[in-house]
Amino acid sequence: MFEGIWMFPLLGAVAGVLAGLLGVGGGLVLVGALAWLLPLYGIPKEAAMHAALASSLASIVLTAASSAYAHHGRGSVLWPTVKWMVPGLLLGGWLGSGIAVKLDDQVLRWVVAGYCLLAAAQLLFGKTRVGADGVMTPPPTGLPMIAAGAGIGAVSAVVGIGGGSMTVPLLVWRGIAPVRAVGTSSACGVAIGLASAVGYALHAPAGALPEYSVGYVYLPAAIGVAVASVLSAPYGMRLAHRISGLALKRVFALFLVTVAVTLLV
């Protein structure tokens, strides 16, 4: 069963570097790769997509917690905003995983592939809001943030991500400096990953996956990816300071399109 298990830490290392480079997007890489890899480890093909989503989200808990801790040390986490968003994120993650479990494998592939293409288009053609840096905007709070959290949590659970590609633009649009938006998004990612992974574990039918699994969460993949991604993310952050941001966006957009095509083919 564990022959060739080294592939999961290797995948986690790649995802960690990519997450460190771009701040968001590691989950999409994981889902695409795991959907292809897991059948090689005895996961039924009809359950591979569900297992990829669940295992990716479970690994994100540790990765996001590590990132949030680092950002907190630099004062980049807006905890008042996190406190208001967490109830919605937990509810959305739980409900989203319940919906995803009921979807057919092929439908999930189309949903995730479509999200990859949208994210790629945003990276290539989206405009960055300027003027937030250096402006002390009050942390967004209140019922709108709970509602936003519910939507972000639900979508993240269905496509297997930590929500950064939605949370960061939302906070920047609300006038928050990008670095604080990323730090706050990391803290939110812990709630998304936790609620979604628990949902995939408890909503799954009995015997959905072979041994070493909890519901749809394949533990060797989740643990191997999480540990390696936490260790490798700092290297990605170092590379980010040496490579042009525009070049990074273009490369990652191309990678997302490749993931989408791979999932559909």
C-alpha positions as CSV (number, residue, x, y, z in Angstrom):
1,M,0.0,0.0,0.0
2,F,2.8,2.4,0.9
3,E,5.1,1.6,-2.0
4,G,5.9,4.8,-3.8
5,I,4.3,6.9,-1.0
6,W,7.2,9.4,-1.4
7,M,5.1,10.9,-4.2
8,F,2.9,12.7,-1.7
9,P,5.7,14.6,0.0
10,L,7.1,15.5,-3.4
11,L,3.8,16.8,-4.5
12,G,3.5,18.8,-1.2
13,A,6.9,20.3,-1.8
14,V,5.9,21.5,-5.3
15,A,2.6,22.9,-4.0
16,G,4.3,24.6,-1.1
17,V,6.8,26.3,-3.4
18,L,4.0,27.4,-5.7
19,A,1.9,28.7,-2.7
20,G,5.0,30.6,-1.5
21,L,5.6,32.1,-4.9
22,L,2.0,33.3,-5.5
23,G,0.3,33.3,-2.1
24,V,-2.7,31.4,-3.6
25,G,-3.3,28.5,-5.9
26,G,-1.6,25.6,-4.1
27,G,-4.9,23.8,-3.6
28,L,-5.8,23.7,-7.3
29,V,-2.4,22.2,-8.0
30,L,-3.0,19.5,-5.4
31,V,-6.4,18.6,-6.6
32,G,-5.3,18.1,-10.2
33,A,-2.3,16.0,-9.3
34,L,-4.1,13.9,-6.6
35,A,-7.0,13.2,-9.0
36,W,-4.4,11.6,-11.3
37,L,-2.3,9.9,-8.6
38,L,-4.8,8.4,-6.2
39,P,-6.1,5.6,-8.4
40,L,-2.5,4.3,-8.5
41,Y,-2.8,3.8,-4.7
42,G,-5.9,1.7,-4.9
43,I,-8.5,4.5,-4.8
44,P,-11.5,3.7,-7.0
45,K,-11.5,5.9,-10.1
46,E,-15.1,6.9,-9.4
47,A,-14.1,8.3,-6.0
48,A,-10.7,9.7,-7.0
49,M,-12.0,13.3,-7.5
50,H,-13.8,13.3,-4.1
51,A,-10.7,11.9,-2.4
52,A,-8.5,14.5,-4.1
53,L,-10.6,17.3,-2.9
54,A,-10.9,16.0,0.6
55,S,-7.2,15.2,1.0
56,S,-6.2,18.6,-0.4
57,L,-8.5,20.4,2.1
58,A,-7.2,18.3,5.0
59,S,-3.6,19.2,4.1
60,I,-4.5,22.9,3.8
61,V,-5.3,23.0,7.6
62,L,-1.7,22.7,8.5
63,T,-0.3,24.7,5.6
64,A,-2.7,27.6,6.3
65,A,-2.0,27.5,10.1
66,S,1.7,27.7,9.5
67,S,1.2,30.6,7.1
68,A,-1.2,32.4,9.4
69,Y,1.3,32.1,12.3
70,A,4.1,33.6,10.2
71,H,1.8,36.5,9.1
72,H,0.6,37.0,12.7
73,G,4.2,37.5,13.8
74,R,4.4,40.4,11.3
75,G,1.1,41.9,12.4
76,S,-0.6,41.1,9.0
77,V,-3.7,39.2,10.3
78,L,-6.8,41.2,10.8
79,W,-8.3,39.1,13.6
80,P,-11.5,41.2,13.9
81,T,-12.3,40.3,10.3
82,V,-11.3,36.6,10.8
83,K,-13.7,36.4,13.8
84,W,-16.6,37.7,11.8
85,M,-15.9,35.5,8.8
86,V,-15.2,32.2,10.6
87,P,-18.9,31.3,11.3
88,G,-19.7,31.7,7.7
89,L,-16.6,29.9,6.6
90,L,-17.3,26.9,8.8
91,L,-21.0,26.7,7.7
92,G,-20.1,27.1,4.0
93,G,-17.3,24.5,4.2
94,W,-19.6,22.0,5.8
95,L,-22.4,22.6,3.4
96,G,-20.1,22.7,0.3
97,S,-18.6,19.4,1.2
98,G,-22.0,17.9,1.6
99,I,-23.0,19.1,-1.9
100,A,-19.7,17.9,-3.4
101,V,-20.1,14.4,-2.0
102,K,-23.5,14.0,-3.8
103,L,-22.0,15.2,-7.2
104,D,-20.8,12.7,-9.8
105,D,-17.0,12.5,-10.3
106,Q,-17.2,13.9,-13.8
107,V,-19.4,16.8,-12.7
108,L,-16.8,17.7,-10.1
109,R,-14.0,17.5,-12.7
110,W,-15.9,20.1,-14.8
111,V,-16.5,22.3,-11.8
112,V,-12.9,22.3,-10.7
113,A,-11.6,22.7,-14.3
114,G,-14.0,25.7,-14.8
115,Y,-12.7,27.3,-11.6
116,C,-9.1,26.8,-12.8
117,L,-9.9,28.6,-16.1
118,L,-11.5,31.5,-14.2
119,A,-8.5,31.8,-11.9
120,A,-6.2,31.7,-14.9
121,A,-8.2,34.5,-16.6
122,Q,-8.1,36.6,-13.5
123,L,-4.3,36.2,-13.3
124,L,-3.9,37.1,-16.9
125,F,-6.5,39.9,-17.4
126,G,-7.5,41.0,-13.9
127,K,-6.5,44.5,-12.7
128,T,-5.0,45.0,-9.3
129,R,-6.6,47.7,-7.1
130,V,-3.9,50.2,-6.2
131,G,-3.7,52.7,-3.3
132,A,-4.5,50.3,-0.4
133,D,-0.9,50.1,0.8
134,G,-0.2,52.5,3.5
135,V,-3.8,53.3,4.2
136,M,-5.1,52.2,7.6
137,T,-8.6,51.0,6.6
138,P,-10.7,49.6,9.5
139,P,-11.0,45.8,9.4
140,P,-14.2,44.8,7.6
141,T,-16.7,43.3,10.1
142,G,-20.4,42.7,10.4
143,L,-23.0,40.4,8.9
144,P,-21.8,41.0,5.3
145,M,-18.5,39.3,6.2
146,I,-20.3,36.3,7.6
147,A,-22.3,36.0,4.4
148,A,-19.2,36.4,2.3
149,G,-17.5,33.7,4.4
150,A,-20.3,31.3,3.8
151,G,-20.1,31.8,0.0
152,I,-16.3,31.5,0.0
153,G,-16.3,28.4,2.3
154,A,-18.9,26.6,0.1
155,V,-17.1,27.3,-3.2
156,S,-13.7,26.4,-1.6
157,A,-15.1,23.1,-0.4
158,V,-16.4,22.1,-3.8
159,V,-13.1,23.0,-5.7
160,G,-10.7,21.9,-2.9
161,I,-8.9,25.2,-2.1
162,G,-8.2,27.4,0.9
163,G,-10.2,30.3,-0.5
164,G,-7.3,32.8,-1.0
165,S,-8.3,33.4,-4.6
166,M,-11.6,34.8,-3.3
167,T,-10.8,36.2,0.1
168,V,-7.8,38.3,-0.9
169,P,-9.6,40.1,-3.8
170,L,-12.6,40.7,-1.5
171,L,-10.5,42.3,1.3
172,V,-8.4,44.4,-1.2
173,W,-11.7,45.6,-2.7
174,R,-12.7,46.6,0.8
175,G,-9.5,48.8,1.1
176,I,-7.2,46.4,2.9
177,A,-3.5,46.4,2.0
178,P,-2.6,43.3,0.0
179,V,-0.1,42.0,2.5
180,R,-2.8,42.1,5.2
181,A,-5.3,40.6,2.9
182,V,-3.0,37.6,2.3
183,G,-2.3,37.2,6.0
184,T,-6.0,37.3,6.9
185,S,-6.9,34.9,4.1
186,S,-4.3,32.4,5.5
187,A,-6.1,32.4,8.9
188,C,-9.5,32.0,7.1
189,G,-8.0,29.0,5.2
190,V,-7.7,27.1,8.5
191,A,-11.4,27.3,9.1
192,I,-12.2,26.4,5.5
193,G,-9.9,23.4,5.4
194,L,-11.1,22.1,8.8
195,A,-14.8,22.4,8.2
196,S,-14.5,21.0,4.6
197,A,-12.3,18.1,5.5
198,V,-14.5,17.1,8.4
199,G,-17.5,17.3,6.0
200,Y,-15.9,15.1,3.4
201,A,-15.0,12.6,6.2
202,L,-18.5,12.5,7.7
203,H,-20.6,12.9,4.6
204,A,-18.9,10.1,2.7
205,P,-20.7,6.7,2.3
206,A,-19.4,3.8,4.4
207,G,-16.4,2.1,2.8
208,A,-15.9,4.9,0.2
209,L,-12.1,4.4,0.2
210,P,-9.8,1.6,1.2
211,E,-7.9,1.4,4.5
212,Y,-5.9,4.4,5.9
213,S,-8.8,6.7,5.1
214,V,-11.4,8.6,7.0
215,G,-14.4,9.0,4.8
216,Y,-13.0,10.6,1.6
217,V,-9.8,11.8,3.3
218,Y,-6.8,9.6,2.3
219,L,-4.5,10.1,5.2
220,P,-1.1,9.2,3.6
221,A,-1.8,11.9,1.0
222,A,-3.1,14.5,3.4
223,I,-0.3,14.1,5.9
224,G,2.5,13.7,3.4
225,V,1.4,16.8,1.4
226,A,0.8,18.9,4.5
227,V,4.2,18.3,6.1
228,A,6.2,18.8,2.9
229,S,4.3,21.9,1.9
230,V,4.9,23.6,5.2
231,L,8.6,23.0,4.9
232,S,8.9,24.1,1.3
233,A,6.8,27.2,1.3
234,P,9.6,29.5,2.6
235,Y,11.7,28.6,-0.4
236,G,8.8,29.8,-2.7
237,M,8.6,33.1,-0.8
238,R,12.4,33.6,-1.4
239,L,12.0,32.9,-5.1
240,A,9.1,35.4,-5.3
241,H,11.5,38.2,-4.4
242,R,13.7,37.3,-7.3
243,I,11.2,36.8,-10.1
244,S,9.0,39.4,-11.7
245,G,5.4,39.3,-10.4
246,L,4.0,39.6,-14.0
247,A,6.1,36.6,-15.1
248,L,4.9,34.6,-12.1
249,K,1.2,35.3,-12.9
250,R,1.7,34.3,-16.5
251,V,3.5,31.0,-15.7
252,F,0.9,30.1,-13.0
253,A,-2.0,31.0,-15.3
254,L,-0.6,28.6,-18.0
255,F,-0.2,26.0,-15.3
256,L,-3.9,26.3,-14.2
257,V,-5.0,25.9,-17.8
258,T,-2.9,22.8,-18.0
259,V,-4.5,21.5,-14.8
260,A,-8.0,22.2,-16.3
261,V,-7.3,20.4,-19.5
262,T,-5.7,17.4,-17.6
263,L,-8.8,17.0,-15.4
264,L,-11.1,17.0,-18.4
265,V,-9.0,14.7,-20.6
